Amino acid sequence: MNKMDLKEDLHNYLRGARETLVWKLDGLDEYDIRRPLTRTGTNLLGLVKHSAASHFRYFGDVFGRTPD
């Protein structure tokens, strides 16, 4: 497998994960998105924030772009 295949595989995986997360949240109201689902208070909005921050940090490191 060459570098382009790996890059395309990663891109497809991340796109699929984002699309699945959005699909799961589609149609939920504000209460359901923010409602704690675990004893630690984890909610669906928190998962979205975690996913976005992880992607931002990873790609910033990979491409040498640090957040301001």
Secondary structure, 3 states (H helix, E strand, C coil): CCHHHHHHHHHHHHHHHHHHHHHHHCCCCHHHHHCCCCCCCCCHHHHHHHHHHHHHHHHHHHHCCCCC
